[in-house]
Amino acid sequence: DKVLNNDQVYKSEIGPASDVYSKGALVVHTLRELIGDPAFFSVTSEVVYGTSDPKPGKFQPRFSTTKEFIQIVNKITGKDYQWFFDVYLYQAELPILEQTREQSKLMLNWKAPNDLTFPMPLEVSINGEVIILDMASPQELAITPKDVVIIDPMSKILRQEKAIDAYQDYEEENKK
């Protein structure tokens, strides 16, 4: 392994910096889609200002920890999202959506790094009709061979994608 200096890490394409920033932005996007705009903006305000309803002159910008951020998300949503942060913040690998399509059915299952729990709800469009699946356990949908199925049609969920991996491999091979 080659040791990189500060400029190589943060100011060049050879370091991991762009991946860190891109993943962070995509995790925040995924969280926003999961909890909805009202909760997301309340969380953001409380983390940054110490209140979910900041008024001019009535707040102080502040710093927060990851643990406090997770506690605020859970408090504002009234749900425990530790599973979300366990997968996205404490693992380098992304969750994989296992998909098996047969003649009359589509099987979907989340595979998270280190076999972590990942009950991320999933939107599926079948012939233009979007349904939301509770993915706490594997799901099976009845389909026909002619059905047009689009998984996560609005790209709300950060996950490992074979097509993106193939493109990145292609790009890497063509740099040489």
C-alpha positions as CSV (number, residue, x, y, z in Angstrom):
1,D,0.0,0.0,0.0
2,K,1.2,3.4,-0.9
3,V,1.0,6.2,1.7
4,L,-0.7,9.3,0.3
5,N,0.0,12.9,1.4
6,N,-2.7,15.4,2.3
7,D,-2.9,16.8,-1.3
8,Q,-3.1,13.4,-2.8
9,V,-6.0,12.4,-0.5
10,Y,-8.1,15.6,-0.7
11,K,-7.1,17.4,-3.9
12,S,-6.6,14.7,-6.4
13,E,-8.5,11.9,-8.1
14,I,-6.2,9.2,-6.7
15,G,-7.3,9.6,-3.1
16,P,-10.5,8.5,-1.4
17,A,-11.9,12.0,-0.7
18,S,-14.4,12.1,-3.6
19,D,-15.8,8.7,-2.4
20,V,-16.2,9.9,1.2
21,Y,-18.0,13.1,0.1
22,S,-20.2,11.4,-2.5
23,K,-21.2,8.6,-0.1
24,G,-22.0,11.2,2.6
25,A,-24.3,13.1,0.3
26,L,-26.0,10.0,-1.0
27,V,-26.5,8.7,2.6
28,V,-28.2,12.0,3.5
29,H,-30.3,11.8,0.3
30,T,-31.4,8.3,1.3
31,L,-32.2,9.3,4.8
32,R,-34.3,12.3,3.6
33,E,-36.3,10.0,1.3
34,L,-36.8,7.5,4.1
35,I,-38.0,9.8,6.8
36,G,-39.6,12.5,4.6
37,D,-39.0,16.2,4.2
38,P,-40.7,17.5,7.4
39,A,-38.8,15.2,9.7
40,F,-35.5,15.6,7.7
41,F,-35.6,19.4,7.9
42,S,-36.5,19.3,11.7
43,V,-33.6,17.0,12.3
44,T,-31.3,19.3,10.3
45,S,-32.4,22.4,12.2
46,E,-32.1,20.7,15.6
47,V,-28.6,19.3,14.8
48,V,-27.3,22.7,13.5
49,Y,-29.2,25.1,15.7
50,G,-30.3,23.1,18.7
51,T,-34.0,23.6,17.9
52,S,-36.2,22.4,15.1
53,D,-37.7,25.9,14.8
54,P,-34.9,28.4,14.7
55,K,-35.8,32.1,14.8
56,P,-33.4,34.9,14.1
57,G,-31.5,35.9,17.2
58,K,-32.9,32.9,19.2
59,F,-30.3,30.2,18.4
60,Q,-26.6,29.5,18.4
61,P,-25.0,27.4,15.6
62,R,-23.5,24.4,17.3
63,F,-21.5,21.2,16.7
64,S,-23.0,17.7,17.0
65,T,-21.7,14.1,17.2
66,T,-22.9,11.2,15.1
67,K,-24.4,9.6,18.2
68,E,-26.4,12.8,18.9
69,F,-27.5,13.0,15.2
70,I,-28.9,9.5,15.4
71,Q,-30.6,10.2,18.7
72,I,-32.2,13.3,17.1
73,V,-33.4,11.4,14.1
74,N,-35.0,8.8,16.4
75,K,-36.6,11.4,18.6
76,I,-38.1,13.4,15.8
77,T,-39.4,10.4,13.8
78,G,-40.5,8.4,16.8
79,K,-38.7,5.4,15.3
80,D,-35.4,3.6,15.8
81,Y,-33.3,4.1,12.7
82,Q,-30.1,2.7,14.2
83,W,-30.2,-0.1,11.5
84,F,-29.9,2.6,8.8
85,F,-26.8,4.2,10.4
86,D,-25.2,0.8,11.3
87,V,-25.3,-0.1,7.6
88,Y,-24.4,3.2,6.0
89,L,-22.1,4.9,8.5
90,Y,-20.3,2.0,10.1
91,Q,-19.7,-0.2,7.0
92,A,-17.7,0.6,3.9
93,E,-19.7,-1.7,1.7
94,L,-23.2,-0.8,0.5
95,P,-26.3,-3.0,0.9
96,I,-27.2,-5.1,-2.1
97,L,-30.7,-5.7,-3.3
98,E,-30.8,-9.4,-4.4
99,Q,-33.3,-9.7,-7.3
100,T,-34.5,-12.9,-8.9
101,R,-37.0,-12.7,-11.7
102,E,-38.8,-15.8,-13.0
103,Q,-41.7,-16.2,-15.4
104,S,-44.4,-15.5,-12.8
105,K,-42.6,-13.9,-9.9
106,L,-40.0,-11.4,-8.7
107,M,-38.1,-12.1,-5.5
108,L,-36.4,-9.3,-3.6
109,N,-34.2,-9.4,-0.6
110,W,-31.8,-6.9,1.1
111,K,-28.3,-8.3,1.8
112,A,-26.4,-5.9,4.1
113,P,-22.7,-6.0,5.0
114,N,-21.9,-8.4,7.9
115,D,-25.5,-9.7,7.8
116,L,-26.8,-6.6,9.5
117,T,-30.6,-6.0,9.6
118,F,-31.7,-3.7,6.8
119,P,-35.5,-3.3,6.6
120,M,-35.3,-0.4,4.0
121,P,-38.7,0.0,2.4
122,L,-38.5,-0.3,-1.4
123,E,-40.6,1.3,-4.2
124,V,-41.3,-0.9,-7.2
125,S,-43.0,0.3,-10.3
126,I,-44.9,-2.4,-12.2
127,N,-46.3,-1.1,-15.5
128,G,-46.2,2.4,-14.1
129,E,-48.0,1.6,-10.8
130,V,-45.7,2.2,-7.8
131,I,-46.0,0.1,-4.7
132,I,-44.0,0.3,-1.5
133,L,-42.7,-2.9,-0.1
134,D,-42.0,-3.5,3.5
135,M,-38.6,-5.1,3.2
136,A,-38.2,-6.4,6.8
137,S,-38.2,-9.8,5.2
138,P,-37.7,-11.1,1.6
139,Q,-40.6,-10.2,-0.7
140,E,-42.1,-12.1,-3.6
141,L,-44.3,-10.3,-6.3
142,A,-46.5,-12.0,-8.8
143,I,-45.6,-10.7,-12.3
144,T,-46.0,-11.7,-15.9
145,P,-43.2,-11.9,-18.5
146,K,-44.5,-8.8,-20.2
147,D,-44.6,-6.6,-17.0
148,V,-42.3,-3.6,-17.0
149,V,-40.7,-3.6,-13.6
150,I,-38.5,-0.8,-12.3
151,I,-36.9,-1.2,-8.9
152,D,-36.5,2.1,-6.9
153,P,-37.8,4.2,-9.9
154,M,-36.9,7.5,-8.4
155,S,-33.4,6.4,-7.2
156,K,-34.1,7.1,-3.6
157,I,-31.8,4.3,-2.1
158,L,-28.1,4.2,-2.0
159,R,-27.1,0.6,-2.8
160,Q,-24.5,-1.5,-4.6
161,E,-25.3,-1.7,-8.3
162,K,-23.8,-4.2,-10.7
163,A,-24.1,-1.8,-13.6
164,I,-22.2,1.0,-11.8
165,D,-19.5,-1.5,-10.7
166,A,-19.1,-2.6,-14.3
167,Y,-18.8,1.0,-15.5
168,Q,-16.2,1.8,-12.8
169,D,-14.2,-1.3,-13.8
170,Y,-14.4,-0.2,-17.4
171,E,-13.2,3.3,-16.6
172,E,-10.4,1.9,-14.5
173,E,-9.3,-0.4,-17.3
174,N,-9.3,2.4,-19.8
175,K,-7.1,4.7,-17.7
176,K,-4.2,2.4,-18.3
